[in-house]
């Protein structure tokens, strides 16, 4: 019954499996990026050049975050308007005007950040180094390239979603990652210069953005003329105002993603950042798989929400929880015995493996996967206040526990901090969504599907502390799987009798 219901929902979005294919391609691309990017970059410009690239990239990602909330909000309004039978072209025109205003603001912020006075707070360079590396110019070109490209991939390409063609959105976003990787690697390898690589990226992303603009204009049944005279600036500024809380939430998320390593460096020391970052790459690999399964479901959830079909929303969310939760638990149990060996080979034995640290990071991923479909759903229906509070709770708990771990000098708290942050913020998210559905049905479903995660997390923690042998972990996890999936197993058995 469960799998039949889930497949029925997926069939309503024929592009789902094509979206998964492109999502898997994205994982493969990022895998090769992690393997090839660092050695090629260091070989071409050295460790100092690579450090310079990382810093200006982090600055640019923060500039990029300024417009994320507005782009999400305007795209969501367009998607919801389409399903509600409203004037989509008016929503597009308002979104384009708001995007133009925010892009100009991003350019202004970029100009300010490019000043030598501001850059000295990020880079410990002397005047000669600023001149030789062309620091301000590199930052400017890289930022402008992402500002332009962000408009096409985060706004225009998303117009395919309400048409049931989310696979096209994911396809072009994935191809964009590949194109960006190729241009960056080719640029740095042949020019041996971060500055010229940034120019290459600016030219490359401008060409790609022009292509995507005309591709969307040709293949979408909407009025996509970028006509300044048609913009209603009052409506555009109103959209920016309404998206403000969502924008702040996205900025906080980026600070969390980019700045957590800086917090670890302050709470512990710079060497601990390597241990934390390396373990987090392993745990985040599982989360990326969850992400590619979640994103294609969002257009359906938006459609059900706009039509007030709460039963369908609950069915899709609960189906995702059961399927993704089981897959993650099985994956963790299967790969646990070989992770230490892979870790030592990957790090050349120069970083000590800590099973308790990894255990807490994986537990954090389990609960983050659970909350992901809820948080994405809340974002897609423009409930920015809930997401803002959710992110503040998560970051506050995480950072507080990190500093506590640094104070007592216990690296296990690196993982514990993320796990506690995810669990605490998830409780708040479940409470908010239960109020949205105005009944106990969602709450009972949420508890039903979170219980297996709690049990497995407890078992895995005991295993990481050498209190539970691996064989027992397998047997108890399998027993738990059978108990919580007994209805499905009975129906499968009866079907083949």
C-alpha positions in Angstrom: 0.0 0.0 0.0 2.8 2.4 1.0 4.9 1.9 -2.2 1.7 1.9 -4.4 0.6 5.2 -2.9 4.1 6.7 -3.2 4.4 5.6 -6.9 1.0 7.0 -7.6 2.1 10.4 -6.3 5.3 10.2 -8.3 3.3 9.3 -11.5 1.5 12.6 -11.1 4.9 14.2 -11.7 6.3 12.2 -14.8 9.6 14.1 -14.6 10.4 12.8 -11.1 12.7 9.9 -12.2 14.4 12.1 -14.8 15.0 14.6 -12.0 16.6 11.8 -9.9 18.8 11.0 -12.8 20.1 14.5 -13.1 20.4 14.6 -9.3 22.6 11.6 -9.3 24.6 13.2 -12.0 25.1 16.2 -9.7 26.4 13.9 -7.0 28.9 12.3 -9.4 30.0 15.8 -10.6 30.6 17.0 -7.0 32.5 13.7 -6.2 35.0 14.4 -9.0 35.1 18.1 -8.0 36.2 17.1 -4.5 38.9 14.7 -5.8 40.3 16.9 -8.6 39.7 20.5 -7.6 42.0 20.8 -4.7 45.2 19.2 -6.2 44.8 21.0 -9.5 44.3 24.4 -7.8 47.2 23.9 -5.4 49.5 22.7 -8.2 48.6 25.7 -10.3 48.7 28.6 -7.8 50.0 27.1 -4.6 48.5 26.9 -1.1 48.4 30.7 -0.7 46.6 31.1 -4.1 44.1 28.4 -3.1 43.5 30.1 0.3 42.9 33.4 -1.6 40.3 31.6 -3.9 38.5 30.1 -0.9 38.2 33.4 0.9 36.9 35.4 -2.1 34.5 32.5 -3.0 33.1 32.6 0.6 32.6 36.3 0.3 30.8 35.9 -3.1 28.6 33.2 -1.7 27.5 35.6 1.1 26.7 38.3 -1.6 24.8 35.6 -3.5 22.7 34.9 -0.4 21.4 38.4 -0.3 19.0 37.7 -3.2 18.2 34.1 -2.5 15.1 34.9 -0.3 13.6 37.2 -3.0 14.3 34.7 -5.8 12.7 31.9 -3.8 9.7 34.1 -2.8 9.0 35.3 -6.3 9.4 31.9 -7.9 7.1 30.4 -5.3 4.4 33.1 -6.0 4.6 32.2 -9.7 4.3 28.5 -9.0 1.3 29.0 -6.6 -0.4 31.5 -8.9 -0.2 29.0 -11.8 -2.0 26.3 -9.8 -4.5 28.8 -8.4 -5.4 30.0 -11.9 -4.1 33.6 -11.3 -2.3 35.8 -13.7 1.2 34.3 -13.9 2.6 36.9 -16.3 1.9 39.6 -13.7 3.7 37.6 -11.0 6.6 37.1 -13.4 6.8 40.8 -14.2 6.8 41.6 -10.4 9.5 39.0 -9.8 11.7 40.4 -12.6 11.4 43.9 -11.2 12.3 42.7 -7.7 15.2 40.7 -9.1 16.6 43.7 -11.0 16.4 45.8 -7.8 18.1 43.2 -5.7 20.8 42.5 -8.4 21.7 46.2 -8.4 21.9 46.1 -4.6 24.2 43.1 -4.8 26.4 45.0 -7.2 26.5 47.9 -4.8 27.5 45.6 -1.9 30.2 44.1 -4.2 31.7 47.5 -4.9 31.8 48.2 -1.1 33.4 44.9 -0.4 36.0 45.4 -3.1 37.5 48.3 -1.2 40.9 47.6 0.2 39.8 48.8 3.7 37.1 46.1 3.8 39.2 43.4 2.3 41.9 43.8 4.9 39.5 42.4 7.5 39.4 39.2 5.5 42.9 39.0 4.1 46.2 39.6 5.8 47.9 41.0 2.7 50.2 43.9 2.2 49.9 46.5 -0.5 52.2 44.6 -2.9 50.1 41.4 -2.5 46.9 43.3 -3.1 48.4 44.7 -6.3 49.9 41.5 -7.6 46.9 39.3 -6.9 44.4 42.0 -8.1 42.3 41.2 -5.1 39.5 43.7 -5.5 39.2 43.1 -9.3 39.1 39.3 -8.8 36.4 39.6 -6.2 34.4 42.0 -8.4 34.5 39.8 -11.5 33.6 36.6 -9.6 30.7 38.3 -7.8 29.2 39.8 -10.9 29.4 36.4 -12.7 27.4 34.7 -9.9 24.9 37.6 -9.6 23.9 37.3 -13.3 24.0 33.5 -13.4 21.9 33.3 -10.2 19.0 35.1 -11.8 18.7 32.6 -14.6 19.2 29.4 -12.6 17.4 30.3 -9.4 14.5 32.3 -11.0 13.9 31.8 -14.8 14.7 28.1 -15.0 12.3 27.4 -12.1 9.3 28.5 -14.3 9.3 24.9 -15.7 8.3 23.6 -12.2 4.5 24.5 -12.3 4.3 22.9 -15.8 5.4 19.5 -14.3 8.9 19.8 -15.8 11.1 20.1 -12.7 13.5 17.8 -14.4 14.4 20.6 -16.8 15.1 22.9 -13.8 17.4 20.3 -12.2 19.0 19.4 -15.5 20.2 23.0 -16.2 21.3 23.5 -12.6 23.4 20.3 -12.8 24.8 21.2 -16.2 25.6 24.6 -14.7 27.7 22.9 -12.0 29.6 20.9 -14.6 30.2 24.0 -16.8 31.4 26.0 -13.8 33.8 23.3 -12.8 35.2 22.9 -16.3 35.7 26.7 -16.8 37.3 27.0 -13.4 39.7 24.1 -13.8 40.7 25.1 -17.4 41.1 28.7 -16.3 43.3 28.0 -13.3 45.4 25.3 -15.1 46.3 27.4 -18.1 46.5 30.9 -16.6 48.0 30.0 -13.2 46.1 33.1 -12.0 43.0 33.5 -9.8 42.4 36.9 -11.4 42.2 35.6 -15.0 40.2 32.6 -13.8 37.6 35.0 -12.4 37.5 36.8 -15.8 37.0 33.4 -17.5 34.1 32.7 -15.2 32.5 36.1 -15.8 32.6 35.6 -19.6 31.5 31.9 -19.3 28.6 32.6 -17.0 27.4 35.6 -19.1 27.3 33.4 -22.2 25.5 30.6 -20.3 23.0 33.1 -18.8 22.2 34.5 -22.2 21.6 31.0 -23.5 19.3 30.1 -20.6 17.4 33.3 -21.0 16.6 32.6 -24.7 16.0 28.9 -24.0 13.3 29.8 -21.3 11.8 32.5 -23.6 11.5 29.9 -26.4 10.2 27.0 -24.4 7.9 28.6 -21.8 4.3 29.7 -22.4 4.8 32.9 -20.4 5.6 36.5 -21.3 9.3 36.7 -20.5 10.1 40.1 -22.1 12.6 41.9 -19.9 11.0 45.3 -20.5 11.9 48.0 -18.0 8.8 50.0 -18.9 6.5 47.2 -17.9 7.9 46.9 -14.4 5.6 48.0 -11.6 8.3 49.1 -9.0 5.8 49.5 -6.2 4.7 45.8 -6.6 8.4 44.8 -6.9 9.4 46.6 -3.7 6.4 45.1 -2.0 7.6 41.6 -3.1 11.1 42.5 -1.7 9.5 43.6 1.6 7.4 40.4 1.8 10.5 38.2 1.1 12.7 40.1 3.7 12.3 37.5 6.5 13.0 34.6 4.0 16.1 36.6 2.8 17.4 36.9 6.3 16.8 33.2 6.9 18.8 32.3 3.8 21.7 34.6 4.9 21.7 32.9 8.3 21.8 29.5 6.6 24.8 30.5 4.5 26.6 31.9 7.6 25.9 28.5 9.2 27.2 26.6 6.2 30.2 28.8 5.5 31.1 30.1 8.9 30.8 26.9 11.0 34.5 26.0 10.3 35.5 29.5 11.6 33.5 28.8 14.8 35.4 25.5 15.2 38.7 27.3 14.7 37.8 29.7 17.5 36.3 27.2 19.8 39.1 24.6 19.4 42.1 25.3 17.1 42.9 25.5 13.4 44.0 21.8 13.2 40.5 20.7 14.5 38.9 22.3 11.5 40.5 19.6 9.2 39.1 16.8 11.4 35.7 18.4 11.5 35.5 19.3 7.8 36.7 15.9 6.6 34.2 14.0 8.7 31.4 16.4 7.6 32.1 15.6 4.0 31.4 11.9 4.7 28.2 12.6 6.5 27.0 15.2 4.0 27.3 12.7 1.2 24.3 10.9 2.6 22.4 14.2 2.9 23.0 15.1 -0.7 21.2 11.9 -1.7 18.2 13.0 0.4 18.3 16.4 -1.3 18.0 15.0 -4.8 15.0 13.0 -3.7 13.3 15.9 -2.0 13.7 18.7 -4.6 11.5 17.1 -7.3 8.7 16.6 -4.9 8.3 20.3 -4.1 6.2 21.3 -7.2 3.6 18.7 -6.2 3.6 19.9 -2.6 3.1 23.5 -3.8 0.3 22.4 -6.0 -1.5 20.5 -3.1 -1.0 23.4 -0.8 -2.4 25.9 -3.3 -5.5 23.7 -3.7 -5.8 23.1 0.0 -5.3 19.3 -0.4 -3.8 18.6 3.0 -4.4 14.8 2.8 -2.2 14.5 -0.3 0.5 16.6 1.4 0.5 14.3 4.4 0.6 11.2 2.2 3.6 12.5 0.2 5.6 13.7 3.3 5.0 10.4 5.2 5.9 8.3 2.2 9.2 10.3 1.8 10.0 9.8 5.5 9.5 6.1 5.5 11.4 5.5 2.2 14.3 7.9 2.8 14.6 7.0 6.5 14.9 3.3 5.8 17.4 3.8 3.0 19.6 6.0 5.2 19.6 3.6 8.1 20.4 0.6 5.9 23.2 2.6 4.2 24.8 3.6 7.5 24.7 0.0 8.8 26.1 -1.5 5.6 29.0 1.0 5.2 29.9 1.4 8.9 32.6 -1.4 8.8 34.4 0.0 5.8 34.3 3.7 6.6 37.5 3.7 8.9 39.5 2.1 6.1 38.2 4.5 3.4 38.8 7.4 5.8 42.5 6.4 6.3 43.1 5.9 2.6 41.5 9.2 1.7 43.4 11.2 4.3 46.6 9.3 3.8 46.5 8.4 7.4 47.3 12.0 8.5 43.9 12.5 10.3 42.8 10.4 13.2 39.5 8.6 12.7 37.0 9.2 15.5 33.9 6.9 15.3 32.0 8.8 18.0 32.4 12.1 16.1 31.2 10.4 12.9 28.4 8.7 14.7 26.9 12.0 15.9 27.4 13.6 12.5 25.5 10.7 10.9 22.8 11.0 13.5 22.5 14.7 12.7 22.1 13.7 9.1 19.2 11.3 9.9 17.2 14.1 11.6 18.2 16.7 9.0 16.9 14.4 6.3 13.6 14.1 8.3 13.3 17.9 8.6 14.4 18.6 5.1 11.1 18.0 3.4 9.3 20.0 6.0 11.8 23.0 5.8 11.7 23.0 2.0 7.9 22.8 2.0 7.8 25.8 4.4 10.2 27.7 2.2 8.2 26.9 -1.0 5.0 28.3 0.5 6.8 31.5 1.6 6.4 31.0 5.4 9.6 32.9 6.1 9.1 33.6 9.8 9.0 29.9 10.6 12.2 29.2 8.7 13.9 32.1 10.3 13.2 31.0 13.8 14.0 27.4 12.8 17.5 28.4 11.6 18.1 30.7 14.6 17.3 27.8 17.0 19.5 25.4 15.1 22.5 27.7 14.9 22.2 28.9 18.5 22.2 25.3 19.9 25.0 24.2 17.5 27.4 27.1 18.2 26.7 27.0 22.0 27.6 23.3 22.2 30.6 23.8 20.0 32.1 26.3 22.4 31.3 24.0 25.3 33.2 21.2 23.5 36.1 23.6 22.9 36.1 24.6 26.6 36.4 21.0 27.8 38.5 20.1 24.7 36.4 17.2 23.5 36.2 16.7 19.7 33.1 14.5 20.0 31.2 17.7 20.7 31.8 18.7 17.1 29.3 16.1 16.0 27.1 16.3 19.2 26.6 20.0 18.5 25.1 19.4 15.0 23.0 16.5 16.3 21.5 18.6 19.1 20.9 21.5 16.8 19.1 19.4 14.3 16.9 17.6 16.8 16.0 20.7 18.8 15.1 22.8 15.7 13.2 19.8 14.3 10.9 19.7 17.3 10.1 23.4 16.7 9.4 22.6 13.0 7.1 19.7 13.8 5.2 21.9 16.2 4.7 24.7 13.5 3.6 22.3 10.8 1.2 20.5 13.1 -0.5 23.9 13.8 -0.6 24.5 10.0 -2.6 21.3 9.5 -4.9 22.1 12.5 -5.2 18.7 13.9 -3.5 15.7 15.6 -3.2 13.7 12.4 0.1 15.2 11.3 1.6 15.0 14.9 0.7 11.3 15.1 2.3 10.6 11.7 5.4 12.6 12.6 5.9 10.7 15.9 5.3 7.4 14.1 8.1 8.0 11.6 10.6 9.7 13.9 10.5 6.8 16.4 12.6 4.5 14.2 15.3 7.2 13.9 15.4 7.7 17.7 15.8 4.0 18.3 18.5 3.6 15.6 20.3 6.7 16.8 20.5 5.2 20.4 21.8 1.9 19.0 24.4 3.6 16.9 25.6 5.8 19.8 26.0 2.7 21.9 28.0 1.0 19.1 30.2 4.1 18.8 31.0 3.9 22.5 31.9 0.2 22.2 28.9 -0.7 24.3 27.2 -2.7 21.5 29.0 -5.1 19.1 28.4 -4.5 15.3 26.6 -7.8 15.0 24.1 -6.7 17.7 23.7 -3.4 15.9 22.8 -5.2 12.7 20.4 -7.7 14.4 18.6 -5.0 16.4 18.4 -2.6 13.5 16.9 -5.3 11.3 14.5 -6.2 14.1 13.4 -2.6 14.4 13.0 -2.4 10.6 10.7 -5.4 10.6 8.6 -4.1 13.5 8.1 -0.7 11.9 7.4 -2.1 8.5 5.4 -5.1 9.4 2.3 -4.0 7.5 4.2 -3.6 4.3 6.0 -6.9 4.7 2.7 -8.7 5.3 1.2 -7.3 2.2 4.2 -8.2 0.1 4.1 -11.8 1.5 0.4 -12.1 0.9 0.8 -10.9 -2.7 3.2 -13.7 -3.6 1.4 -16.5 -1.7 
